[in-house]
Amino acid sequence: MAVKSESWLLRFLLVEHRQHLFQWLPFLLLALCPLMHVFMHGGHGGHGGHKHRDTGESKDAEEEAYRRGVEEGKKQSDPQPRKENDHAR
């Protein structure tokens, strides 16, 4: 029953009072920005940067894994060298 009344209310607001809602829409979007900023940054430790948790990996191991990933990416993006027979085709 609650879903039916909420959908009726939403329909009423959108159909009958569209202009009243649309005139406040930019302000609602601006009001959402600080709220999203506060709540969305909670997941990764805020503005202080990413804090490394004790996962058993040292910084050197992370850097080495990064370097290996970069090298793998370079190998995959480099075209295969041509053989001498291929440019005759």
C-alpha positions as CSV (number, residue, x, y, z in Angstrom):
1,M,0.0,0.0,0.0
2,A,2.9,2.4,0.8
3,V,4.4,1.9,-2.7
4,K,1.0,2.8,-4.3
5,S,0.7,6.0,-2.3
6,E,4.4,7.0,-3.0
7,S,3.9,6.4,-6.7
8,W,0.7,8.5,-6.7
9,L,2.5,11.3,-4.9
10,L,5.4,11.2,-7.3
11,R,3.1,11.2,-10.3
12,F,1.1,14.1,-8.8
13,L,4.3,16.1,-8.2
14,L,5.7,15.4,-11.7
15,V,2.5,16.0,-13.6
16,E,0.7,18.8,-11.7
17,H,3.6,20.7,-10.3
18,R,6.3,20.2,-12.9
19,Q,7.3,23.8,-13.1
20,H,7.6,24.1,-9.3
21,L,9.9,21.1,-9.2
22,F,12.0,22.1,-12.2
23,Q,12.7,25.6,-10.8
24,W,14.3,24.1,-7.8
25,L,16.2,21.4,-9.6
26,P,19.5,23.3,-10.0
27,F,19.5,24.1,-6.3
28,L,18.8,20.5,-5.4
29,L,21.8,19.4,-7.6
30,L,24.0,21.9,-5.9
31,A,22.9,20.8,-2.5
32,L,23.7,17.2,-3.4
33,C,27.3,18.0,-4.3
34,P,28.6,18.6,-0.7
35,L,26.5,15.6,0.6
36,M,28.0,13.3,-2.0
37,H,31.5,14.7,-1.3
38,V,31.1,13.9,2.4
39,F,29.7,10.5,2.0
40,M,31.6,9.3,-1.0
41,H,35.0,10.1,0.4
42,G,34.3,8.0,3.4
43,G,35.2,4.8,1.5
44,H,38.8,5.6,0.8
45,G,40.1,7.5,3.8
46,G,39.2,11.1,2.8
47,H,41.6,13.7,1.4
48,G,44.6,12.4,3.3
49,G,45.4,10.0,0.6
50,H,45.2,6.2,0.6
51,K,46.4,4.8,3.8
52,H,48.1,1.4,3.5
53,R,46.6,-1.2,5.7
54,D,48.7,-4.0,7.1
55,T,48.2,-6.6,4.4
56,G,51.6,-8.1,4.6
57,E,52.9,-6.5,1.4
58,S,55.7,-4.0,1.7
59,K,56.0,-0.9,-0.4
60,D,58.8,-2.5,-2.4
61,A,56.6,-5.4,-3.4
62,E,53.8,-3.1,-4.5
63,E,56.3,-1.1,-6.7
64,E,57.7,-4.3,-8.2
65,A,54.1,-5.5,-9.0
66,Y,53.5,-2.1,-10.7
67,R,56.7,-2.3,-12.7
68,R,55.8,-5.8,-13.9
69,G,52.3,-4.6,-14.9
70,V,53.9,-1.7,-16.9
71,E,56.3,-4.1,-18.7
72,E,53.4,-6.5,-19.5
73,G,51.4,-3.6,-20.9
74,K,54.3,-2.5,-23.1
75,K,54.8,-6.0,-24.4
76,Q,51.2,-6.3,-25.3
77,S,50.9,-2.9,-27.0
78,D,54.1,-3.3,-29.1
79,P,53.4,-4.6,-32.6
80,Q,55.0,-7.9,-33.5
81,P,58.3,-7.5,-35.5
82,R,57.9,-8.2,-39.2
83,K,59.8,-11.0,-40.9
84,E,61.6,-10.2,-44.1
85,N,59.1,-12.2,-46.1
86,D,56.1,-10.2,-44.9
87,H,56.7,-6.9,-46.6
88,A,56.5,-8.5,-50.0
89,R,52.8,-9.2,-49.5
